[in-house]
Amino acid sequence: MSKLTKNQKIAAAKIEAGKMYTLKEATELVKEITMTKFEASVDIDVRLGVDPRKANQMVRGVVSLPCGTGKVVRVLCL
């Protein structure tokens, strides 16, 4: 089993096991414990209790990113 790094131990100490965080508390906690030098993404899993095999219970969504996809397009012409 691998050992926790210093930053992982600091982050683990700030998180209470078994506690249900509100969305606001969770976002503040993520901002507080992040150690990266770049803007990272966060994945959210939501249990909706629907059956995706049934046509009337399909769940789809679209999210507009504030800065597009973040990719820079470069074109080279010779």
N, C-alpha and C positions, 0 to 999 in steps of 0.2 A: 504494500500500500504506500502511495506516495505521501510525502510530508507537505504540509501547508506552508506557503511562503509567508513572509512577514506581512505583506499587504492583504493576503487572504485571511490571516488570523485577525487583523484589524477589522476587516469587513465582517467576518463571522461573529465577532464580539458585539457588533452593532445590531445584528439581526436576532430577534427572539424566535425561538423554535415554537411552532404551533400557533403563533399569533396571526390573526386575520387582519391584514393591513387594509386601510381604505386606499382608494386610487391616489388621493393626494399624498397620503403618508408614504405610499410605496414609491411614487415618483421622487419625492424629496429624499428618501433613503437611497435610491439608486444614484441620484446626483451626488449624494454625500460620500458614498463608498466607492465611486468609480476612481480608478487609478490610471486610466489611459490618457494619452496626450492627443487623442483624436475624438471626434464625435462618434460614439458607438451607437448601435441600434439595440432596441429592447423588444423581445418577443413576448406577446401576451397570449395565453391560452384561456379560452372562455368555454365553459361547459354549458351548452344551450339546451340540451335535452331533446334534440330533434333527431329524426331518423332521415339521413340524407338519401336513402334508397327510395323514399317516397317523393314524388314530384312536387307535391304541395308543401313540402317542408325543406326545400332547398334554401340554403343560406349563402348569399353572395354579397360581397361588398367591395367598394372601391375607396381608396384613400389617395388624396392628392398630396404629394410631397411638396413642402414649402419651397424647395430649391430645385425642383425637377428630380432627375435621378442622380444628379451630382457628377455626372460624367462630362468631361470636356471633349468636344468633337474637334479633331484635327484633320485637315485635308492637305495632302501633298500633291502638287501638280508639277510634272516635269515636261 
